[in-house]
Amino acid sequence: MKLAEALIARADYQKRVEQLKRRISLNLKIQEGEKPAEDPNTMLAELDGIMKELTTLIQRINKTNCSVQFDETRTLADALVERDQKWDKRLTLAKIAEEGSIRNDRYSRSEIKFVSTVDVAAIQKQVDQLSKEFRELDTKIQGLNWNIDLI
C-alpha cells in the first residue's frame, strides 16, 4: 500500500468514526416501549473495531513519515511540520491583513476615525509568499506520497 492510499484510508476511517458517533447518539434514548432504529451496542462494537484499525494505520503512517527522507536535510515528517506551520502563519497573517484593512465609514467629522496600526500591503505580500511556499511544498509532499510504500 502506498502512503497516499493510507492517507485516503485514514480519512475514510475518520469519517466513519464520526458517522458512527452521530448514529450512536441518535439511538441512545428512546421512548419507553419503543425500539431504537439501530442497536447502539452493535454500533459501539463496530466503532471499537474501526478505532483499532485507525490507530494501527496512523501508527504506520507516522513511522513511514519519520523514516522517509524528503530531501538532504529533512524527513517527510519534518516537511509536514514545516508545511503546517506555513499554513498556520499564513492564516494568522491573512486575518491580520483583513482586520487591519477594514474601513469604517464616517458620516461627519465628529465621528471617530480609525487607522490601521500595521502595514496591510506588506502583510498581504507575506501572505502571498507563504501561500506560494505552502503550495510548492505541499505539491512535493503529495507527489512523494504516491511513491512511498507504507511501513
N, C-alpha and C positions, 0 to 999 in steps of 0.2 A: 504494500500500500504506500502510495506517495504521501508526503507531508500535506500537500494541498487537499488530497482526498480525506485525510484525517481531520483537517480543519473544517471541512464541509460536514463530515460526520459529527464532529463536536457541536457545531451549530444546530444540527438536526436534533441531537440528543437534548441540548439545552431548551429547544422549542418544545420537545415532547415533555420534558420535566415541567415546564411552565403550564402547558395544557393540562397535564395530569393534576397539578396542584389546583387549578381552577375547577376541574371536574370533581375532584375530591371535595373541595369546599362547597360546591353546589349540592352535594349529596350527603352532607354531614348531619343535617337536621331535616326531618320530615314531619308531617302532621301524623299524630297518633293514628294507628290503624292503616296507614299507607305504606307503600314500599318505595325505596329510593329508585330513581331511574337507572342508576348504576350502583354496584356494590362498592362502597369506599374501601373495604378491606382488600378486595381484589385489585383495585387501583393502587392501593398502598404497596402491595407486593410487587406490582409492575413498576412502580416508582422506585422501589428499593433496587430492583434489578437494573433498571436504566441508570440509576445514580452510580452503581458499582461499575458498570461498563464505562460510563462517562469519566469516572475517577481514573480508571486504568488508561483510557485514551488520553486524557490530559497529562498524566504522568509520562506517557510515551512521547507525546508532543514536546513536553518540556525537556526531556532527555535528549531528544533529537535537536531541538533548538540550541541546547548548550554544547552539543558535540560537533556541530557543523560549523566550519569556517565560512564566514560571509566574505571576508577579504583578508588581507595580510595581518591586520591588527584586531579584527573583531569576529566574534562568533555571531551566529544568527540571532541568538538571544540578545546580544549587545546591540545589534542593529534594530531589533524590535523595540528595545527600550528607547533608543535614540529616536526612532520614528514616532513613538507615542509621545515623547517629550516635546518634539517639534509640533505635533498636533495640539497638545495642551497649551503650549506657549502661543501658537497661532490663534487658538480660540480666545485666550485671555486678551491678547493684543487687539484682536478684531472687536471684542466687546468694548475695550477702552476707546478705540477709534470711533466706534458707533456712538458711545455715550458722550465722547468729547466733541463730536460734530453736531450734536442736536442743537438746533437753534430755537430759541424762544422768541416768538414774535412780540414786539412791543407795539402798543397802540398809542402810547403817548410818552413824552419824555419823563414823566413821573414814575413810570414803571421801572422795575429793577432790570438792569441789563446783565446778562450772564456772558462770561467769556470762558473760553477753553483754557485749561492750565497745562495742556500738553500739545505738542506739535502733531496734529492729527495726520498730516500728509506724510511725515517721517514714519509714524507708527504704521500707517497703511502700507508704506513701502516695505517695512519689515514683515507685515502680514503676507504680502505678495511673495516676498523672497522665501519665507517659511513654507508657504503653500507649494512653491516650486520644489524646494528641497524635499518636502514630505512626499510629493508625487514621484519624484525621481527615486527616492529611497524605497518607497512602497512598491514601485514597479519592479525594482531589482529583487526585493524580497519575494513578491508574488511569482516572479519568474523562477527563482531558486526553489520555491516550494514545490513546483511541478517536476523538479529534477532530483529531489531528495527522497530517499526511501525512509520510511518511518522506522525508528529503532524499536 
